[in-house]
Amino acid sequence: MSKAVEVEDLYFTYLGSRRPSLRGVSFTLDEGETLLIVGPSGAGKS
């Protein structure tokens, strides 16, 4: 059995914001894999 994390159609909105910072994000990470989120300053990566 392989260990994995699967995320489907993730949305995230910061408290007080009208628009989600993340919209429809989907991914699968297998054991040992990493995920990098990149974008401009102020885009909500934190």
C-alpha positions as CSV (number, residue, x, y, z in Angstrom):
1,M,0.0,0.0,0.0
2,S,1.4,3.4,-1.0
3,K,1.1,6.4,1.3
4,A,-0.4,9.4,-0.4
5,V,-2.2,12.7,0.1
6,E,-5.0,13.5,-2.3
7,V,-6.7,16.9,-2.5
8,E,-9.6,17.6,-4.9
9,D,-11.2,20.9,-5.8
10,L,-9.8,22.8,-2.8
11,Y,-11.0,26.4,-2.2
12,F,-9.6,28.7,0.5
13,T,-10.7,32.2,1.4
14,Y,-9.0,34.3,4.0
15,L,-11.3,35.7,6.8
16,G,-12.6,39.1,5.6
17,S,-11.8,38.5,1.9
18,R,-14.5,38.4,-0.7
19,R,-12.6,36.2,-3.2
20,P,-10.9,32.8,-2.6
21,S,-7.1,32.8,-2.7
22,L,-7.1,29.2,-3.9
23,R,-9.8,28.0,-6.4
24,G,-10.3,24.5,-7.6
25,V,-6.8,23.2,-6.6
26,S,-6.4,19.4,-7.0
27,F,-3.3,17.3,-6.5
28,T,-1.9,13.9,-5.3
29,L,1.4,13.6,-3.4
30,D,3.0,10.2,-3.1
31,E,5.4,9.4,-0.3
32,G,8.6,11.4,-0.6
33,E,7.1,14.0,-3.0
34,T,6.8,17.7,-2.2
35,L,4.5,20.5,-3.5
36,L,5.6,24.0,-4.2
37,I,3.1,26.9,-4.5
38,V,4.5,29.9,-6.3
39,G,3.0,33.3,-7.1
40,P,3.5,37.0,-6.8
41,S,3.8,38.8,-3.5
42,G,0.4,39.3,-1.9
43,A,-1.2,36.4,-3.8
44,G,-2.0,34.4,-0.6
45,K,0.7,31.7,-0.6
46,S,1.2,31.8,3.1
